Amino acid sequence: MPGHPPRDGGADTRAGGRHGAQPAARMSTVSADWLARWAEAERRIAAAPQAPALTAAVLAVIALAEASTQAATISGTGHGSGGLDTGNLQLDLVLLSLITTLPLAFARNYPVPAAVTMAAANALLLGALDALTVAGVIAQLMVMYVLGRAGRQLLAAALAVSFLLLAPTAHTHGSAGLTEDLALLLASAGPLSAWAGAAQRARRESAELARARAGIEGTLLEHTARGERARISRELHDVVAHHISMIAVQAENARFTTPGMPDAGAQRLSSIGDTARTALTEMRMLLGVLHEDTSDEPAERRPQPGIDQLSELIDGAREVSEASTRLITSGWPHPLDPGTELAAYRIVQEALTNARRHAPGAAVDVELHFAADALWLRIRDNGPGPPDGNQAGGNGLLGMRERATAVGGSLRAGGAASGGFVVEARLPVKAEREAAP
């Protein structure tokens, strides 16, 4: 339509606006980063031990220069100020100007004496000599900020009121206008500086309180965890360990008190007692680990079982079941991750236990195959296999599957094609040699 810009032109304008906003956003980000770095540098400088003394020295030099200039100006009027001799005017200005700045060096440790001394010197300059220095005013505002951080805001306000009362008394020589302005600045900005210091102190105390609260919460959580471990330790000691001890005792008693018991039965009862005592020993080691946080005596520890202990495990299973149990190893054995070795040991241990429970007397083959990327386990018995084809299994199979999954592997259990029951697991290799450059 006539009088309307084309649509493409409008799109170009909007696109140009978006492109123009990106540099602005980048500039804003750069400015924020620069301000953050400047604030951090300023904080470090202010926290330095030499900062107050250096600041006071710089302000003292500036105050001396201002005092010399004001002395020449006041002397040019042809009369003294406040009844003081003109010949001593410059010396008085120099001394008072130094007193208005140098005590700032001690303000961090002695804020009240420094603030009162500097305020008295500024009041003498204003009331007796009709003069104030910009450096002295800056130093006074800084010491009032320190007063606020020390929790003396009311003292800072009282010191500021004195300058409000003295401001109208300035005489009408050359520097009177500036002097009155500086006095009003001290009277108005002094309390604000003190309250800013108080706000900084409140922020610091709030941060310290937050850190203390976080520390207390961490301590409470740690004590709660220790209490829970102690409770579990007591439960295991009072209930489970007691029952395991009773199993060992009753197995030994049955072996010696049952007349006419066959040798095979006596041997099995002896194996039951040995197994119970081994379980009790491992239980006590676990209790020691759980209880060591609340005990001064270190817990008894030993390395977790691994591939090297499988021979002992199979020998023990062969003695208990009196059935053929073989360990077949293939491939090139190489170091494995401790977690992988522990998972392999526990899987074989649970599979042998299941074979003794569900297929007593059946022969069991334990096969280990070391591949380049994994350890393959196969535990097969020649028993009747799972009843009715049920391959779901119970808690034992679930525990084996969880152990395999925990190290990044997999596990399958069920009826073997040639009969019996088979457990197959693949555990990935996590040897340190793989991580080597």
HULINNOR-V386378 format. One line per field, one symbol per residue. psi: psi as a letter, one per 40 degrees, with the letter a starting at -180 (. if undefined). A space follows every 10 residues. Layout:
# HULINNOR-V386378
psi = ???
This chain:
# HULINNOR-V386378
psi = iiehiidddd dddddddddd dddddddddd dddddddddd ddddddeide dddddddddd dddddddddd dddddeeeia hfeihddedd ddddddddde ddeddedddg dddddddddd ddddddddef iiiddddddd ddddddddde ffdddddddd dddddedeeh ifadeddddd dddddddded dddddddddd dddddddddd dddddddddd dddddddddd ddddddddcd dddddddddd dddddeehif hidddddddd dddddddddd dddddddddd eddeiehiih iiiiiadded dddddddddd efihhihhhi ahhiiihddd dddddddddd dddddddegh eiihhhhhhh ideihhihhh ifaeahhfeh ediadddddd ddddddeeai ihiahideia iihhihhihf idddei.
